[in-house]
Amino acid sequence: MDVGFIGVGSMGAAMVPNLVKAGHRVSVWNRNPEAARALDGVTVLNTPAEAFQNDAVITMLSDDAAVRSVILESGALAAARKDCVHVMAATISLSLVDELAEQHRAAGIAYVAAPVFGVPAAAAKAQLNVVTAGDAAAIARVQPLFDAIGQKTWKLGRDPKQANVAKIAGNLMITLAIEAMGEATALTESYGLSAADFLPIVTNSIFASPSYQRYGGFIAAKTYEPGFKLTLGLKDVNLAFAAADATNTVLPAAAIVRENMQGAVEQGLGAKDWSILGRP
């Protein structure tokens, strides 16, 4: 399949080689062309509009503003090939999802939401979990791409928002897990039991899950070099609040997390991994 890929940050750069390995012909556009040129076996594009001249295009950008600029304001969508399927892998607001779905309907272009769970290391091993929603026929057309980048595809129906709200809610749960480990280790360390001694117990027993183990390891070692920046985590928590406000849903624990994340950003820690929220 001829595939365009827009946005090769750390996650996108880890996904693209698996598409190439699976035999797809991949062309890449990135704001910084050097990041695209660093990838083997791809064609580097000059404009995002060129990516939409393929059978499918995958977009992996950082936030609403980037998606709006690159996909809508650039004219890329308006110039898209009519049989192209656009796969939106970015974590974006539900209001933008609705807008994009309408814009794609007006342009006659298939739109599939497909955010992913996993970090770049998992992406490099094709171990992502792909959460998708949209037209069933369009999803079927791009399923080979999901098979190339992920270990499982979770299909959630026709409304693209279902995939995006799952992603937003999942990321919110990760921040709550980090907060929980931070508070628990604050308690244990107040009695002389270090995070390095305590967290391996719970992350290998009652909370033996990838998120607890990954971020618990960072907290225990007190190493917070960015895998997923705190600023991006705060963006996703804010997306959760925007989604909740639209349905009058209350998120009391998340409010504490957001306040603590905002405080850490104000302390100049925004470029650190979001697990720094759990530092004792």
Secondary structure, 3 states (H helix, E strand, C coil): CEEEEECCCHHHHHHHHHHHHCCCEEEEECCCHHHHHCCCCEEECCCHHHHCCCCEEEECCCCHHHHHHHHHHCCCCCCCCCCCEEEECCCCCHHHHHHHHHHHHHHCCEEEECCEECCHHHHHCCCEEEEEEECHHHHHHHHHHHHHHEEEEEECCCCHHHHHHHHHHHHHHHHHHHHHHHHHHHHHHHCCCCHHHHHHHHHCCCCCCHHHHHHHHHHHHCCCCCCCEHHHHHHHHHHHHHHHHHCCCCCHHHHHHHHHHHHHHHCCCCCCEHHHHHCC
